[in-house]
Amino acid sequence: MFILIGIIILLLIYLSYALFNPEKF
Protein backbone atom coordinates (compact mmCIF):
# COMPACT_ATOMS: atom_id res chain seq x y z
CA MET A 1 0.00 0.00 0.00
CA PHE A 2 2.68 2.46 1.00
CA ILE A 3 4.80 1.38 -1.98
CA LEU A 4 1.94 2.22 -4.34
CA ILE A 5 1.54 5.65 -2.74
CA GLY A 6 5.28 6.26 -3.10
CA ILE A 7 5.17 5.33 -6.78
CA ILE A 8 2.26 7.71 -7.38
CA ILE A 9 4.11 10.55 -5.63
CA LEU A 10 7.25 9.90 -7.70
CA LEU A 11 5.17 9.93 -10.89
CA LEU A 12 3.57 13.25 -9.91
CA ILE A 13 7.01 14.76 -9.20
CA TYR A 14 8.34 13.45 -12.53
CA LEU A 15 5.35 14.81 -14.45
CA SER A 16 5.59 18.23 -12.78
CA TYR A 17 9.33 18.33 -13.55
CA ALA A 18 8.62 17.44 -17.18
CA LEU A 19 6.02 20.23 -17.40
CA PHE A 20 8.47 22.80 -16.07
CA ASN A 21 11.30 21.52 -18.30
CA PRO A 22 9.68 20.53 -21.62
CA GLU A 23 12.86 21.11 -23.62
CA LYS A 24 14.50 18.08 -22.02
CA PHE A 25 11.76 15.65 -23.08
C-alpha distances in whole Angstrom, upper triangle without the diagonal:
4,5,5,6,9,10,11,13,14,16,17,19,20,21,23,25,26,27,29,30,31,34,32,30
4,5,5,6,9,10,11,12,14,15,17,18,20,21,23,24,26,27,28,30,33,30,29
4,5,5,6,9,10,11,12,14,15,16,18,20,21,22,24,26,27,28,30,28,26
4,5,5,6,9,10,11,12,14,15,17,18,20,21,23,25,26,26,29,27,25
4,5,5,6,9,10,11,12,14,15,17,18,20,21,23,24,25,28,26,25
4,5,5,6,9,10,11,12,14,15,16,18,20,21,22,24,26,24,23
4,5,5,6,9,10,10,12,14,15,16,18,20,21,22,24,22,20
4,5,5,6,9,10,10,12,14,15,16,18,20,21,24,22,20
4,5,5,6,9,10,11,12,14,15,17,18,20,23,21,20
4,5,5,6,9,10,10,12,14,15,16,18,20,18,17
4,5,5,6,9,10,10,12,14,15,16,19,17,15
4,5,5,6,9,10,11,12,14,15,18,17,16
4,6,5,6,9,10,11,12,14,17,15,15
4,6,5,6,9,10,10,12,14,12,11
4,5,5,6,9,10,10,13,12,11
4,5,5,6,9,10,13,13,12
4,5,5,6,8,11,10,10
4,5,5,6,9,8,7
4,6,6,9,10,9
4,6,9,10,11
4,6,6,8
4,5,5
4,6
4
